[in-house]
Structures are given as structure tokens and as C-alpha cells.
Amino acid sequence: MSRSASWQGRGSPRARPAWIDETLARLMGRTGPLAGDHTLTRSNIFILPSRPGLLCTVVLLAMLIASINYALALGFALTFLITGIALVALLHTFRNLSTLTLRPGRGEPVFAGELTEASVMVLNPSRLERFAVAFDAPGMARTELIDIPCRAEQRVRIALETERRGWLQVPRLTISSTFPLGLWRAWSYWQPAQRVLVYPRPETPPLPLPESTAAAGGGIGRSGAQEDLAAIHAYRPGDNPRRIAWKAVARTDARTLLVKQFEGGERGELLLSWHDLPAQLDTEARLARLTRWVLSAEASNTPYALSLGSRTFGPDLGPTHRARCLEALATWDTPGAGT
């Protein structure tokens, strides 16, 4: 078992009222995101007794009062010995964080509702090994504990929940330690100037891709090269009315319309247009459908173009084109995104 595991749960930052964190963070004079490396020094490290440390202080006071009342020489010796050990532990707790350098990493884009991981690099330039350094942030499922060898660096993964599309700013991190005895808790704050892109949540269940269009030459024409009838399903908003299976509806006396779904043939180039979607869909529903269609077009290896307001991407195919389209959908209606 690593030393960091033995300190799991000691002096958890979640047990402290939030107003204390806010007040101490403002005392540092830096409450916003910071670009570049950030070094932990005396000017930005706080240290106070932990809960076990407060209990130890009460016990030492009781021992001192009893030693004074009964003139116990051994009581004085034991009290001062434990006090000295506690003060030495204070220095070691502070030194466990001092001179550590924090460097922003990067996070891979995810879809809304998924967990994203923003990485942070921790550099230890000294000859001292650091133990049980804890990283915590609002929205994290659990505190990350790491040990950092001397003159080495360690990657910390900050797992965050995502709810909405767009750029997710990495929240303020709390870096803390109660090593070696758990009597003191040293901590510092740092918010890296780091963002993670969150794509819209794809529409579920997925709808078939729209009619193929060839975006070549001076205009856009229909290709319509389906070959094989793959399935018949109930009509869903957004389905092409020309694919309604009228004969199947009449033959089965169905109460809902049935739509034919084709496979095979040369699809041509797809045009995924914001303005071609049903008018009753709101903004988020449109983005969800277009996101799903981008993924479906990539999966079927069909070149496609994405039209969002005055901007058009493609036609093209591949990871770069997919990333450009998904980023445009994620940042839609943000300043500078276009309408």
C-alpha cells in the first residue's frame, strides 16, 4: 500500500465550510484563472491544525494543566516532548507542498453528460520525495492523491462532470497535504487557465441521415441512389415524407405512418443544414440532431457538409473535419459563432 493510500480521508477539504475557502482564496489576491506555471511558496500556502490536530491541542492543554496542578516533572517532559514533535510535523507538512510547480495540461473533448479528464502536471524540483498530495475541485467525484518522487513530475487527472455543451473552464483546484502525522493541514489554491470542449449530446434514438446531395459545381442536386430496402419503421419527425411506405400502411392498416429505410448505393455528399430541420425543434434539439448526423456520416464514410447560419464546413470527411463540425456545434450561439 502506498503512503498516499494511508492518508485517504484525513483532513478532507470537503469537510470545511465553503466560505472559508472563498475568504482564504481572496486573501491570496488571485481568484481567476492563471496562465502558465504556478509555484507553491510561502506566499500562497496556508497551514492550520486539522481536526486530529485540534484534539491533540486540547489533550496537551489538559496534560499541561494537570502537570502544573500536581507538579509532575514527567508530565511536563511528556507534554513538551509531544509539543515539539507536533511543531516538527508542522514544518514537514509545509515542506511537503513547498516549491511544487503546477503546469496546466490538456483535456480531450467529450459529449455532454460524459466525464471529462483535465490533466495537470506536478513538478517536484527538489531532492525530497513528496507524499500524499491531494487534489480536489468542485464537481470531482473523489479526491486524487499522488506521491511525487524527487526531481520528477507526475500527471494528475481531474475528472469532471459535464452537463452543457460549450467550453468548460477547469474549476479552482485545492492542493493539500496532511503528511506526515495528520496533525496539520497545508493547502493552496490554483485555477489554471485551461478549458475543455464539450460537444452537444447526440440525439437518441438516432434518425436516418437526410437525402444525399451532391455539393459539387455551381449548385446542389439530388443523388438519390438507394438500392436495397433495409427496413420499415414508424414515422419520426424529420423523416423524408417521400419515403413513406403508403402500400405498407394500407396493407397493415397501421395507425401510424411507416417510412422506408434504404441501404447500399452511392450516397454522394450530404448537406447537413440548420435551416432544413423541422421548425418545431428548439436550438438544443437541432444541435443534438446535427451532432448525431455528423457521427453517422463519419461512421458510414459518407462525405458531408455542415451548414450553420452563414458558415459552411466541407464537404469533407475525416477526423479533422469531424472535429471542426463538432466544435462549431458546441460553440453555436456563443459570441462570434455566427447566426
Secondary structure as GFF3:
##gff-version 3
##sequence-region A 1 339
A	DSSP	alpha_helix	3	6	.	.	.	ID=ss1
A	DSSP	three_ten_helix	13	15	.	.	.	ID=ss2
A	DSSP	alpha_helix	18	27	.	.	.	ID=ss3
A	DSSP	beta_strand	38	39	.	.	.	ID=ss4
A	DSSP	beta_strand	46	49	.	.	.	ID=ss5
A	DSSP	alpha_helix	51	70	.	.	.	ID=ss6
A	DSSP	alpha_helix	73	95	.	.	.	ID=ss7
A	DSSP	beta_strand	101	107	.	.	.	ID=ss8
A	DSSP	beta_strand	110	111	.	.	.	ID=ss9
A	DSSP	beta_strand	115	124	.	.	.	ID=ss10
A	DSSP	beta_strand	130	136	.	.	.	ID=ss11
A	DSSP	beta_strand	144	148	.	.	.	ID=ss12
A	DSSP	beta_strand	152	161	.	.	.	ID=ss13
A	DSSP	beta_strand	166	169	.	.	.	ID=ss14
A	DSSP	beta_strand	173	177	.	.	.	ID=ss15
A	DSSP	beta_strand	184	190	.	.	.	ID=ss16
A	DSSP	beta_strand	195	199	.	.	.	ID=ss17
A	DSSP	beta_strand	213	214	.	.	.	ID=ss18
A	DSSP	beta_strand	221	222	.	.	.	ID=ss19
A	DSSP	beta_strand	228	234	.	.	.	ID=ss20
A	DSSP	three_ten_helix	241	243	.	.	.	ID=ss21
A	DSSP	alpha_helix	246	252	.	.	.	ID=ss22
A	DSSP	beta_strand	258	263	.	.	.	ID=ss23
A	DSSP	beta_strand	270	273	.	.	.	ID=ss24
A	DSSP	three_ten_helix	274	276	.	.	.	ID=ss25
A	DSSP	alpha_helix	283	299	.	.	.	ID=ss26
A	DSSP	beta_strand	304	308	.	.	.	ID=ss27
A	DSSP	beta_strand	311	316	.	.	.	ID=ss28
A	DSSP	alpha_helix	319	330	.	.	.	ID=ss29
###
